[in-house]
Amino acid sequence: MPFVDIRIAGTATRAQKSAIVADVTKALGAHLGKPASAVQVNIIEVSTENYGAGGILIADRPASPAQEVASADGKR
């Protein structure tokens, strides 16, 4: 039985998480021959204030142009 943990810095919508679970389940079925009922997916949303890389918190990084566009139109 495959167990998959996915950590996301920040948050995702319910629809995005649902799509991730569906895609990961399908991929494991295709590549490992596992039935969908056997695949377990755990999505962990990590606050950007609780995660750092390159010596700084993710929350303190300047926003990339793609993130600014996504924030402006309400999409993630």
LUMMIPA-84138 format. One record per atom (N, C-alpha, C): residue number from 1; atom name; z negated, y negated, x. Coordinates in steps of 0.1 Angstrom, whole numbers. Example, Ala and Ser with C-alpha at 12.3 -4.5 7.8 and 13.67 -1.06 7.14 Angstrom:
[1, N, [-78, 57, 132]]
[1, CA, [-78, 45, 123]]
[1, C, [-78, 33, 132]]
[2, N, [-71, 22, 128]]
[2, CA, [-71, 11, 137]]
[2, C, [-79, 0, 129]]
***
This chain:
[1, N, [0, 12, 8]]
[1, CA, [0, 0, 0]]
[1, C, [0, -12, 9]]
[2, N, [10, -21, 8]]
[2, CA, [11, -33, 17]]
[2, C, [2, -44, 11]]
[3, N, [-6, -50, 20]]
[3, CA, [-14, -61, 17]]
[3, C, [-8, -73, 25]]
[4, N, [-5, -84, 19]]
[4, CA, [1, -96, 25]]
[4, C, [-8, -108, 23]]
[5, N, [-13, -114, 33]]
[5, CA, [-20, -127, 32]]
[5, C, [-11, -138, 37]]
[6, N, [-10, -148, 29]]
[6, CA, [-2, -160, 32]]
[6, C, [-11, -172, 31]]
[7, N, [-12, -179, 42]]
[7, CA, [-20, -191, 43]]
[7, C, [-10, -203, 43]]
[8, N, [-13, -213, 34]]
[8, CA, [-5, -225, 32]]
[8, C, [-14, -237, 36]]
[9, N, [-10, -245, 45]]
[9, CA, [-17, -258, 48]]
[9, C, [-13, -268, 36]]
[10, N, [-23, -270, 28]]
[10, CA, [-21, -279, 16]]
[10, C, [-21, -270, 4]]
[11, N, [-13, -274, -6]]
[11, CA, [-13, -267, -19]]
[11, C, [1, -264, -23]]
[12, N, [2, -255, -33]]
[12, CA, [15, -252, -39]]
[12, C, [13, -251, -54]]
[13, N, [23, -253, -62]]
[13, CA, [22, -253, -76]]
[13, C, [21, -238, -80]]
[14, N, [17, -236, -93]]
[14, CA, [16, -222, -98]]
[14, C, [30, -216, -98]]
[15, N, [40, -224, -101]]
[15, CA, [54, -219, -101]]
[15, C, [58, -215, -87]]
[16, N, [55, -223, -77]]
[16, CA, [58, -220, -63]]
[16, C, [51, -207, -59]]
[17, N, [39, -206, -62]]
[17, CA, [31, -194, -58]]
[17, C, [37, -181, -65]]
[18, N, [40, -183, -78]]
[18, CA, [46, -171, -85]]
[18, C, [60, -167, -78]]
[19, N, [68, -177, -74]]
[19, CA, [80, -174, -68]]
[19, C, [78, -167, -54]]
[20, N, [68, -171, -47]]
[20, CA, [65, -165, -34]]
[20, C, [61, -151, -36]]
[21, N, [52, -148, -45]]
[21, CA, [47, -135, -48]]
[21, C, [59, -126, -52]]
[22, N, [68, -131, -60]]
[22, CA, [80, -123, -64]]
[22, C, [89, -120, -53]]
[23, N, [91, -130, -44]]
[23, CA, [100, -128, -33]]
[23, C, [95, -119, -22]]
[24, N, [82, -120, -19]]
[24, CA, [75, -111, -10]]
[24, C, [75, -97, -15]]
[25, N, [72, -95, -28]]
[25, CA, [72, -82, -34]]
[25, C, [86, -76, -33]]
[26, N, [96, -83, -36]]
[26, CA, [110, -78, -36]]
[26, C, [114, -74, -22]]
[27, N, [110, -83, -12]]
[27, CA, [114, -80, 2]]
[27, C, [107, -67, 7]]
[28, N, [94, -65, 4]]
[28, CA, [88, -53, 8]]
[28, C, [93, -41, 2]]
[29, N, [97, -42, -11]]
[29, CA, [104, -31, -18]]
[29, C, [117, -28, -11]]
[30, N, [125, -38, -7]]
[30, CA, [138, -36, -1]]
[30, C, [137, -31, 13]]
[31, N, [128, -36, 21]]
[31, CA, [127, -32, 35]]
[31, C, [118, -20, 38]]
[32, N, [108, -18, 30]]
[32, CA, [98, -8, 32]]
[32, C, [99, 3, 22]]
[33, N, [107, 1, 11]]
[33, CA, [108, 11, 1]]
[33, C, [95, 12, -8]]
[34, N, [87, 2, -8]]
[34, CA, [75, 2, -16]]
[34, C, [77, -2, -30]]
[35, N, [71, 4, -40]]
[35, CA, [72, 0, -54]]
[35, C, [64, -13, -56]]
[36, N, [69, -21, -64]]
[36, CA, [63, -35, -67]]
[36, C, [48, -33, -70]]
[37, N, [45, -23, -78]]
[37, CA, [31, -21, -82]]
[37, C, [22, -19, -70]]
[38, N, [27, -15, -58]]
[38, CA, [19, -12, -47]]
[38, C, [16, -25, -38]]
[39, N, [24, -35, -40]]
[39, CA, [24, -47, -31]]
[39, C, [13, -56, -36]]
[40, N, [4, -60, -27]]
[40, CA, [-7, -69, -30]]
[40, C, [-4, -82, -21]]
[41, N, [-4, -94, -28]]
[41, CA, [-1, -106, -21]]
[41, C, [-13, -116, -24]]
[42, N, [-19, -121, -14]]
[42, CA, [-30, -131, -15]]
[42, C, [-26, -144, -9]]
[43, N, [-25, -154, -17]]
[43, CA, [-21, -168, -12]]
[43, C, [-34, -176, -10]]
[44, N, [-36, -181, 2]]
[44, CA, [-48, -189, 5]]
[44, C, [-43, -203, 8]]
[45, N, [-48, -213, 0]]
[45, CA, [-45, -227, 3]]
[45, C, [-56, -233, 11]]
[46, N, [-52, -237, 23]]
[46, CA, [-61, -243, 33]]
[46, C, [-60, -258, 32]]
[47, N, [-71, -265, 30]]
[47, CA, [-71, -279, 30]]
[47, C, [-66, -285, 43]]
[48, N, [-57, -295, 43]]
[48, CA, [-52, -300, 55]]
[48, C, [-63, -307, 63]]
[49, N, [-75, -309, 57]]
[49, CA, [-87, -315, 64]]
[49, C, [-95, -304, 71]]
[50, N, [-91, -291, 68]]
[50, CA, [-98, -280, 74]]
[50, C, [-90, -272, 84]]
[51, N, [-78, -278, 87]]
[51, CA, [-69, -270, 96]]
[51, C, [-63, -280, 106]]
[52, N, [-62, -276, 118]]
[52, CA, [-57, -284, 129]]
[52, C, [-47, -276, 137]]
[53, N, [-38, -283, 144]]
[53, CA, [-29, -277, 153]]
[53, C, [-25, -288, 163]]
[54, N, [-23, -284, 175]]
[54, CA, [-20, -293, 186]]
[54, C, [-31, -304, 189]]
[55, N, [-43, -300, 185]]
[55, CA, [-54, -309, 188]]
[55, C, [-58, -319, 178]]
[56, N, [-50, -319, 166]]
[56, CA, [-53, -329, 156]]
[56, C, [-53, -321, 142]]
[57, N, [-61, -327, 133]]
[57, CA, [-61, -322, 119]]
[57, C, [-47, -324, 113]]
[58, N, [-42, -315, 105]]
[58, CA, [-30, -316, 98]]
[58, C, [-30, -329, 89]]
[59, N, [-41, -331, 83]]
[59, CA, [-43, -343, 75]]
[59, C, [-40, -356, 83]]
[60, N, [-43, -356, 96]]
[60, CA, [-41, -368, 104]]
[60, C, [-27, -370, 110]]
[61, N, [-18, -360, 108]]
[61, CA, [-5, -361, 113]]
[61, C, [3, -370, 104]]
[62, N, [12, -378, 110]]
[62, CA, [21, -386, 102]]
[62, C, [30, -378, 94]]
[63, N, [33, -382, 82]]
[63, CA, [41, -375, 72]]
[63, C, [55, -375, 77]]
[64, N, [62, -363, 76]]
[64, CA, [76, -362, 79]]
[64, C, [84, -368, 68]]
[65, N, [97, -372, 71]]
[65, CA, [105, -378, 60]]
[65, C, [106, -369, 48]]
[66, N, [107, -356, 51]]
[66, CA, [109, -346, 39]]
[66, C, [96, -346, 31]]
[67, N, [84, -347, 37]]
[67, CA, [72, -348, 29]]
[67, C, [71, -361, 21]]
[68, N, [75, -372, 27]]
[68, CA, [75, -384, 20]]
[68, C, [84, -384, 7]]
[69, N, [96, -378, 9]]
[69, CA, [105, -377, -3]]
[69, C, [99, -368, -13]]
[70, N, [93, -357, -9]]
[70, CA, [87, -348, -19]]
[70, C, [75, -354, -26]]
[71, N, [67, -362, -19]]
[71, CA, [56, -369, -25]]
[71, C, [61, -379, -35]]
[72, N, [72, -386, -32]]
[72, CA, [77, -397, -40]]
[72, C, [82, -392, -53]]
[73, N, [88, -380, -53]]
[73, CA, [94, -375, -66]]
[73, C, [85, -365, -73]]
[74, N, [73, -363, -67]]
[74, CA, [64, -354, -74]]
[74, C, [66, -339, -71]]
[75, N, [76, -336, -63]]
[75, CA, [78, -322, -59]]
[75, C, [71, -318, -47]]
[76, N, [69, -305, -45]]
[76, CA, [62, -300, -33]]
[76, C, [72, -292, -25]]
***
